[in-house]
Amino acid sequence: MRRHCTTLMAGLALCMALPVIAQPPTDVGAPSQGWQEGAVPPPPAYQLDQLIDIDPHRATTLKMGVDPRTIQVDLNTGVVRYVVVARGPSAINAMYEGIRCKTGEYRVYARQSPQAPWSANTDDRWHAMRGQTHYAHPYRLARDGMCLGAAVNPEVADIIRALRSPKGTLYAD
């Protein structure tokens, strides 16, 4: 009987934690008071051969993918940075971006066209991920593994595994 109660209590604790874990990133929209991002590392080198498609089931000529080797987690600032590549019929462009799970925001640090150097983005503001129509991939990345609710997923290997997972998405749109 005692073993049964212990198992039951562990199950109840897990069930109580699931709603917290299963929450999509918030869209507070404003950085916390006193929060500082600090120095942003330069864009990492990326390759096109192992991109993880973002929303591979969507029928479109523009395909978005993230290079898993570029994913960086900064636990001090709560930011996940990565390089995402947009591939279309006539062009390939890369963006160096960051996601702040706590506030549900993303930022583009730099852009690059093929055979060109990275160019810094002139807009250094953070933008809400939810509600974006033309720039929806940061929310999808956050939802599908870069964030655990409003917290950063601390392990890059876990992020990669979640992004590659064929199970679908963790959260509904």
C-alpha positions as CSV (number, residue, x, y, z in Angstrom):
1,M,0.0,0.0,0.0
2,R,2.8,2.4,0.9
3,R,4.5,1.8,-2.5
4,H,1.2,2.4,-4.3
5,C,0.8,5.8,-2.4
6,T,4.4,6.8,-3.4
7,T,3.7,6.0,-7.0
8,L,0.4,7.9,-6.9
9,M,2.0,10.9,-5.3
10,A,4.8,11.0,-8.0
11,G,2.1,10.7,-10.7
12,L,0.1,13.6,-9.1
13,A,3.3,15.8,-8.9
14,L,4.0,15.1,-12.6
15,C,0.4,15.9,-13.6
16,M,0.6,19.2,-11.7
17,A,3.8,20.1,-13.4
18,L,2.6,19.4,-16.9
19,P,0.5,22.5,-17.3
20,V,3.5,24.6,-16.5
21,I,5.8,22.7,-18.9
22,A,3.2,22.7,-21.7
23,Q,2.6,26.4,-21.8
24,P,3.7,28.2,-25.0
25,P,6.2,31.0,-24.7
26,T,4.6,34.1,-23.3
27,D,4.3,37.2,-25.4
28,V,4.8,39.8,-22.8
29,G,6.6,42.0,-25.4
30,A,8.8,44.1,-23.1
31,P,12.1,43.0,-21.6
32,S,12.3,42.7,-17.8
33,Q,13.4,45.8,-15.9
34,G,17.1,45.7,-15.5
35,W,17.7,42.9,-17.9
36,Q,20.8,43.3,-20.1
37,E,21.6,41.0,-23.0
38,G,25.3,41.8,-22.9
39,A,27.8,41.2,-25.7
40,V,26.4,39.1,-28.6
41,P,28.9,36.6,-30.0
42,P,29.6,37.0,-33.8
43,P,27.5,34.9,-36.1
44,P,28.7,31.3,-36.2
45,A,29.6,29.6,-39.4
46,Y,26.8,27.5,-40.9
47,Q,26.3,24.9,-43.5
48,L,23.4,23.9,-45.7
49,D,23.9,20.1,-45.6
50,Q,22.2,19.3,-42.3
51,L,19.5,22.0,-41.9
52,I,16.5,21.0,-39.7
53,D,13.4,22.1,-41.6
54,I,11.0,24.4,-39.7
55,D,7.5,23.4,-40.4
56,P,8.3,20.8,-43.1
57,H,4.7,20.0,-43.7
58,R,3.8,23.4,-44.9
59,A,3.4,23.6,-48.7
60,T,5.4,26.6,-49.8
61,T,8.3,27.3,-52.2
62,L,10.2,29.1,-49.3
63,K,11.8,26.5,-47.0
64,M,13.2,27.6,-43.6
65,G,15.8,25.6,-41.8
66,V,18.1,25.9,-38.8
67,D,21.7,24.7,-38.7
68,P,21.8,22.6,-35.5
69,R,25.6,23.3,-35.1
70,T,24.9,27.0,-34.7
71,I,22.5,26.7,-31.7
72,Q,23.9,28.4,-28.7
73,V,22.2,28.6,-25.2
74,D,23.2,31.5,-23.0
75,L,21.8,30.6,-19.5
76,N,23.1,33.9,-18.0
77,T,20.8,36.0,-20.3
78,G,18.2,33.4,-21.1
79,V,18.8,33.7,-24.9
80,V,19.0,31.0,-27.5
81,R,20.9,32.0,-30.6
82,Y,21.0,30.2,-33.9
83,V,21.4,30.7,-37.7
84,V,18.3,30.1,-39.8
85,V,18.5,29.7,-43.6
86,A,15.7,30.7,-46.0
87,R,15.9,28.7,-49.3
88,G,13.7,29.7,-52.2
89,P,13.7,28.9,-55.9
90,S,16.1,31.7,-56.7
91,A,17.8,32.7,-53.5
92,I,19.3,31.6,-50.2
93,N,19.6,34.0,-47.2
94,A,20.8,33.4,-43.7
95,M,19.8,35.2,-40.5
96,Y,21.6,35.2,-37.1
97,E,18.8,35.4,-34.6
98,G,18.0,35.1,-30.9
99,I,15.0,34.0,-28.9
100,R,14.2,35.1,-25.4
101,C,11.8,32.5,-24.0
102,K,10.9,34.4,-20.8
103,T,9.3,37.3,-22.7
104,G,8.3,35.4,-25.9
105,E,10.5,37.7,-28.1
106,Y,13.0,37.3,-30.9
107,R,15.7,39.5,-32.4
108,V,17.6,39.4,-35.7
109,Y,21.3,40.3,-35.2
110,A,22.6,40.0,-38.7
111,R,21.8,38.8,-42.2
112,Q,23.8,37.3,-45.0
113,S,23.4,36.6,-48.7
114,P,25.5,34.0,-50.4
115,Q,29.1,34.9,-50.9
116,A,28.6,38.2,-48.9
117,P,29.8,39.1,-45.4
118,W,27.3,39.2,-42.6
119,S,25.6,42.6,-42.3
120,A,24.4,43.8,-38.9
121,N,20.7,44.3,-38.6
122,T,19.9,48.0,-38.1
123,D,16.9,47.2,-35.8
124,D,18.3,46.0,-32.5
125,R,14.9,45.8,-30.8
126,W,13.2,42.6,-29.5
127,H,9.9,41.7,-31.2
128,A,7.0,39.6,-30.0
129,M,7.1,36.1,-31.6
130,R,3.4,35.4,-31.4
131,G,1.1,37.1,-33.9
132,Q,3.8,37.4,-36.6
133,T,2.4,36.4,-40.0
134,H,5.5,36.8,-42.3
135,Y,8.2,36.0,-39.7
136,A,6.6,33.1,-37.8
137,H,9.7,30.8,-37.6
138,P,11.0,32.1,-34.3
139,Y,7.8,31.1,-32.6
140,R,7.9,27.7,-34.2
141,L,11.5,27.2,-33.1
142,A,10.6,28.3,-29.5
143,R,7.5,26.1,-29.4
144,D,9.2,23.1,-30.9
145,G,12.1,22.8,-28.6
146,M,14.2,25.9,-28.0
147,C,12.0,26.9,-25.1
148,L,10.3,24.9,-22.3
149,G,7.4,27.2,-21.7
150,A,8.8,30.5,-20.6
151,A,12.2,28.9,-19.8
152,V,15.2,28.3,-22.1
153,N,15.8,24.6,-22.9
154,P,19.2,24.4,-21.3
155,E,20.7,21.5,-23.4
156,V,21.5,22.0,-27.0
157,A,21.3,18.2,-27.6
158,D,17.7,18.3,-26.3
159,I,16.8,21.2,-28.5
160,I,18.2,19.4,-31.6
161,R,16.4,16.2,-30.7
162,A,13.1,18.1,-30.2
163,L,13.4,20.0,-33.4
164,R,14.1,16.8,-35.3
165,S,11.2,15.0,-33.7
166,P,8.6,13.7,-36.1
167,K,5.9,13.8,-33.4
168,G,4.8,17.2,-34.5
169,T,4.8,20.3,-32.3
170,L,4.6,20.6,-28.6
171,Y,2.0,23.4,-28.7
172,A,-0.9,24.1,-30.9
173,D,-0.9,27.5,-32.8
